[in-house]
């Protein structure tokens, strides 16, 4: 597995009738596949997230959507960024992602994290618990899921989960990749060092050197060669052939979520847009190169929340960024 360039779809609010929503998703992923993206991601949420929209905006169930995408594509890898561990029994999740791998011809990636969106849990009846609880549950879940993906039949009895000789048949392969996502230097990074093939780091770009130093330490603590754990960064990209158009779209996107850039100080603007890369293709590529890849990150996963649903924008992003990571 290698994910040097990924495309995440975090938003299904396209201003289209409902029956045109999923075709718009498929069009983006097909465009990403043709543009050379390695993987396509959807979010594993049931409500839209703060900062992206209102809770009642459209949100598709991740694995049903990924199965539909898999039937309409040929090469691109498919994953959630990331699966909320709290939403599914771990043995069921192992079966689900293995089935996605089967129906897509060996293209599934298990992206997984501890879960964090309290409103979803409270509203829909999922147990939320404490921060410590959620990471304890993720650790236990991985001790079940990873062996099941590898063709083993684990016995496990923990505080949160229990399986007895858990069977996972059929499998397309025994090396289905595991991706962890997050920013926690002690808990997430330790689990990634133990279990993952890929770590997607979600943080401000200014934090990346420190994050990579912490990851090096976590790998050393478990005796793992850090170079065997691929890394990527989640970037919010607004790109257009015309940089002025991109900047207008960016301002409008932020304004829709209550952020008026013109009213902020320079320091506040920098903090609000630290994870954003806005402008024409050269400006966006330069930002990714100098602010992300120069820190030592292997690749980048981008979302195009403002205009990715517009034909040609995903292709433009791929054409602009693929040369940086190949």
PyMOL commands that set and color helices and strands:
alter all, ss='L'
color gray80, all
select helices_A, chain A and resi 18-34+62-71+85-87+90-103+118-124+131-149+187-195+205-221+226-228+243-256+261-263+266-272+281-291+293-295+313-325
alter helices_A, ss='H'
color red, helices_A
select strands_A, chain A and resi 5-9+39-42+77-80+83-84+110-113+156-157+162-163+178-182+198-201+230-239+276-279+299-303
alter strands_A, ss='S'
color yellow, strands_A
deselect
rebuild
show_as cartoon
